[in-house]
Amino acid sequence: MQDGRMHAHADSFKAGADGYDTHRPSYPHDSVAWLLDAVQPGTGRRITVADVGAGTGKLTGILAGLGATVSAIDPSADMLRVLHERLPRVTTYQGAAENLPLPDSSVELVTFAQAWHWVDVDAASAEVLRVLKPGGRLGLIWNSRDESVSWVAELSRAMNPGLHAAGVFEPALGAGLALVDKRIDRWTQQTTREGIVNLATTRSYYLVASPREQAEIRSRIVAVLDAHAETREDPVRLPYLTEAWIAAPESAE
């Protein structure tokens, strides 16, 4: 179970959805298509997907654009408000990974974008197994800043040198699920200096910080941007690493 600090970080996303939607990056289409290919390869897919922890629909919109029928689930009414404004045809549910508001054996793919680390892994895994149809899969996808680039590593340390700094995330799974495949994509997001500062303001560690700590974070970020030729002027190209995993019920491996 999450401890009090983790709960505070998770709860920080219950508001501020407009800022989150504006400043958080999306996901590479090829990475998302790969998740769908795990269930049904090729084009013209009509896969039923539960996008859990959907937030404002960063992943949801790509899944729907690739032909999937998506149900978006998130604990935050504010996040779902923005998602509905962007994607009015997507069915939304306010709910959590540990108690999915879906019938048994109802979807072919369950996805979590940037959200699996917030869940109770055992309870969420049991719920995934409950709602998956035979042959269904769990898809996890995660953006990290590409810290193999030196200035990006400095930026991450400036944003937050402790909990939830960017880095490689390896998902743990509960009983009955096993990782069966992984994909890595490297890409860059064109943004601005202000956009990078604003990106930090959507992170849980910033949202739970005191006003003084928030000001210090912003100041550290600007100092890093000022120190490097490639980040002194707009636009700035921010390198990302996107990792995606497929998990299957152990009986289906």
C-alpha positions as CSV (number, residue, x, y, z in Angstrom):
1,M,0.0,0.0,0.0
2,Q,1.1,3.6,-0.5
3,D,2.4,5.4,2.6
4,G,1.3,8.9,3.5
5,R,3.8,10.7,1.4
6,M,2.9,8.7,-1.7
7,H,-0.8,9.4,-1.1
8,A,0.0,13.1,-0.9
9,H,1.9,13.0,-4.2
10,A,-1.0,11.0,-5.9
11,D,-3.6,13.3,-4.4
12,S,-1.8,16.4,-5.9
13,F,-3.2,15.5,-9.3
14,K,-6.8,15.9,-8.2
15,A,-6.8,19.5,-9.4
16,G,-4.7,21.6,-11.9
17,A,-5.8,19.5,-14.9
18,D,-5.6,22.4,-17.4
19,G,-1.9,23.0,-16.5
20,Y,-1.2,19.3,-16.7
21,D,-2.8,19.1,-20.2
22,T,-0.9,22.1,-21.5
23,H,2.6,21.2,-20.3
24,R,2.9,17.4,-20.1
25,P,4.3,15.7,-23.2
26,S,2.3,13.2,-25.2
27,Y,3.5,9.7,-26.3
28,P,5.0,8.6,-29.6
29,H,2.4,7.1,-32.0
30,D,4.6,4.2,-32.8
31,S,4.9,3.2,-29.1
32,V,1.1,3.3,-28.7
33,A,0.5,1.4,-31.9
34,W,2.9,-1.3,-30.5
35,L,0.7,-1.7,-27.5
36,L,-2.3,-2.3,-29.7
37,D,-0.3,-4.7,-31.9
38,A,0.1,-6.9,-28.9
39,V,-3.6,-7.6,-29.0
40,Q,-4.4,-7.2,-32.7
41,P,-1.6,-6.4,-35.2
42,G,-2.1,-4.2,-38.2
43,T,-4.3,-1.3,-39.2
44,G,-8.1,-0.8,-38.8
45,R,-8.0,-2.0,-35.2
46,R,-11.3,-2.1,-33.2
47,I,-9.8,-3.1,-29.9
48,T,-11.6,-2.4,-26.6
49,V,-9.3,-0.6,-24.2
50,A,-9.6,0.6,-20.6
51,D,-7.1,3.5,-20.2
52,V,-6.6,3.7,-16.4
53,G,-5.2,6.8,-14.7
54,A,-6.1,8.5,-18.0
55,G,-5.6,12.0,-16.7
56,T,-6.5,14.5,-19.4
57,G,-6.3,11.9,-22.1
58,K,-2.8,12.2,-23.4
59,L,-2.7,8.4,-24.2
60,T,-6.5,8.1,-24.6
61,G,-6.6,10.3,-27.6
62,I,-3.9,8.4,-29.5
63,L,-5.5,5.1,-28.7
64,A,-8.9,6.4,-30.1
65,G,-7.2,7.9,-33.1
66,L,-5.7,4.5,-33.9
67,G,-9.1,2.9,-34.0
68,A,-9.6,1.6,-30.4
69,T,-12.8,1.9,-28.5
70,V,-11.6,3.4,-25.2
71,S,-13.0,3.8,-21.7
72,A,-11.1,6.4,-19.7
73,I,-10.8,5.9,-16.0
74,D,-9.3,8.3,-13.5
75,P,-9.8,9.2,-9.8
76,S,-9.8,13.0,-10.6
77,A,-13.0,14.6,-11.8
78,D,-10.9,17.6,-12.9
79,M,-8.7,15.5,-15.1
80,L,-11.8,13.8,-16.6
81,R,-13.4,17.2,-17.2
82,V,-10.5,18.2,-19.5
83,L,-10.5,14.8,-21.1
84,H,-14.2,15.1,-22.0
85,E,-13.6,18.5,-23.4
86,R,-10.9,17.2,-25.7
87,L,-12.5,13.8,-26.5
88,P,-16.3,14.1,-26.1
89,R,-17.0,10.7,-27.6
90,V,-14.8,8.8,-25.1
91,T,-16.7,7.2,-22.2
92,T,-15.3,8.3,-18.9
93,Y,-15.5,6.8,-15.4
94,Q,-14.3,8.3,-12.1
95,G,-12.5,5.4,-10.4
96,A,-9.3,3.7,-9.4
97,A,-7.1,0.9,-10.6
98,E,-7.8,-1.1,-7.4
99,N,-11.6,-1.1,-8.1
100,L,-12.2,-0.7,-11.8
101,P,-15.8,0.3,-12.7
102,L,-16.0,-2.3,-15.5
103,P,-17.6,-5.8,-15.9
104,D,-15.6,-9.0,-15.9
105,S,-14.0,-10.0,-19.2
106,S,-15.0,-6.7,-20.8
107,V,-11.8,-5.3,-22.5
108,E,-8.9,-6.6,-24.6
109,L,-6.3,-4.2,-23.4
110,V,-5.8,-2.3,-20.1
111,T,-3.3,0.6,-20.3
112,F,-1.6,2.8,-17.7
113,A,0.3,5.8,-18.9
114,Q,2.6,7.3,-16.3
115,A,0.3,5.9,-13.6
116,W,1.3,2.3,-12.6
117,H,3.7,3.6,-10.0
118,W,0.8,5.1,-8.0
119,V,-1.3,1.9,-7.7
120,D,-1.5,-0.9,-5.1
121,V,0.2,-3.4,-7.4
122,D,-1.5,-6.5,-6.0
123,A,-5.0,-5.1,-6.1
124,A,-4.6,-3.4,-9.5
125,S,-3.2,-6.6,-11.0
126,A,-6.1,-8.6,-9.7
127,E,-8.5,-6.1,-11.3
128,V,-6.7,-6.1,-14.6
129,L,-7.0,-9.9,-14.7
130,R,-10.7,-9.6,-13.8
131,V,-11.6,-7.2,-16.6
132,L,-9.4,-8.7,-19.4
133,K,-11.0,-10.9,-22.0
134,P,-9.2,-14.1,-22.9
135,G,-6.1,-13.2,-24.9
136,G,-6.1,-9.7,-23.4
137,R,-3.0,-7.8,-22.3
138,L,-1.8,-5.1,-19.9
139,G,0.1,-2.2,-21.5
140,L,2.3,0.2,-19.5
141,I,3.9,3.2,-21.0
142,W,6.2,5.8,-19.4
143,N,8.0,9.0,-20.5
144,S,11.3,10.0,-18.9
145,R,13.5,12.8,-19.8
146,D,16.6,11.3,-21.6
147,E,19.3,11.8,-19.0
148,S,22.0,10.4,-21.3
149,V,22.0,14.0,-22.5
150,S,24.2,15.9,-20.0
151,W,22.1,19.1,-19.7
152,V,18.9,17.0,-19.3
153,A,20.5,15.2,-16.4
154,E,21.3,18.6,-14.8
155,L,17.7,19.7,-15.4
156,S,16.4,16.6,-13.6
157,R,18.6,17.2,-10.6
158,A,17.4,20.8,-10.6
159,M,13.8,19.8,-10.8
160,N,14.0,17.3,-8.0
161,P,17.0,15.4,-6.8
162,G,15.0,13.0,-4.7
163,L,11.7,11.1,-5.1
164,H,10.2,11.0,-8.6
165,A,13.1,12.5,-10.4
166,A,13.2,11.2,-14.0
167,G,14.8,7.9,-14.5
168,V,14.2,4.4,-15.8
169,F,11.1,2.9,-14.3
170,E,10.8,-0.9,-14.1
171,P,7.2,-2.0,-13.2
172,A,6.4,-4.6,-10.6
173,L,3.4,-6.8,-11.2
174,G,1.1,-8.7,-8.9
175,A,0.3,-12.4,-9.0
176,G,-1.0,-13.8,-12.2
177,L,0.7,-11.2,-14.6
178,A,4.1,-11.4,-16.2
179,L,6.0,-9.0,-18.5
180,V,6.4,-10.5,-21.9
181,D,7.8,-7.6,-24.1
182,K,9.3,-4.2,-24.0
183,R,9.9,-1.3,-26.4
184,I,12.1,1.8,-26.1
185,D,11.6,5.0,-28.3
186,R,13.8,8.1,-28.2
187,W,12.3,11.4,-29.4
188,T,12.4,15.1,-28.7
189,Q,9.7,17.6,-27.8
190,Q,9.9,21.1,-29.1
191,T,9.2,23.4,-26.3
192,T,10.4,26.7,-24.7
193,R,12.3,27.8,-21.7
194,E,9.0,28.8,-20.1
195,G,7.5,25.5,-21.1
196,I,10.2,23.6,-19.2
197,V,9.7,25.6,-16.1
198,N,5.9,25.1,-16.4
199,L,6.5,21.3,-16.9
200,A,8.0,21.2,-13.4
201,T,4.9,22.9,-11.9
202,T,2.8,19.8,-13.0
203,R,5.0,17.3,-11.1
204,S,3.8,15.9,-7.8
205,Y,6.9,16.9,-5.9
206,Y,6.3,20.5,-7.0
207,L,2.6,20.5,-6.2
208,V,3.2,19.3,-2.6
209,A,6.1,21.6,-2.0
210,S,5.9,24.8,0.0
211,P,5.9,28.2,-1.8
212,R,9.5,28.7,-0.9
213,E,10.5,25.3,-2.2
214,Q,8.6,25.9,-5.4
215,A,10.4,29.2,-6.0
216,E,13.8,27.4,-5.4
217,I,12.9,24.7,-7.9
218,R,12.0,27.3,-10.6
219,S,15.2,29.2,-9.8
220,R,17.4,26.1,-10.2
221,I,15.7,25.2,-13.5
222,V,16.4,28.7,-15.0
223,A,20.0,28.5,-13.8
224,V,20.5,25.2,-15.8
225,L,18.8,26.6,-18.9
226,D,21.0,29.7,-18.7
227,A,24.2,27.6,-18.5
228,H,23.8,25.7,-21.8
229,A,23.9,27.1,-25.3
230,E,21.1,24.8,-26.6
231,T,18.7,26.1,-23.9
232,R,19.5,29.8,-23.7
233,E,17.0,30.7,-26.4
234,D,13.7,29.4,-27.7
235,P,12.8,26.9,-29.1
236,V,14.3,24.2,-26.9
237,R,14.3,20.5,-27.9
238,L,13.8,18.4,-24.8
239,P,14.9,14.8,-25.4
240,Y,12.7,12.0,-24.0
241,L,12.9,8.3,-23.6
242,T,9.6,6.4,-23.8
243,E,9.5,2.9,-22.4
244,A,6.5,0.6,-23.0
245,W,5.8,-2.9,-21.7
246,I,3.4,-5.6,-22.4
247,A,2.2,-8.0,-19.7
248,A,0.1,-11.1,-20.1
249,P,-1.8,-13.4,-17.8
250,E,0.7,-16.0,-16.7
251,S,-1.5,-18.8,-18.2
252,A,-1.3,-17.0,-21.6
253,E,2.5,-16.7,-21.7
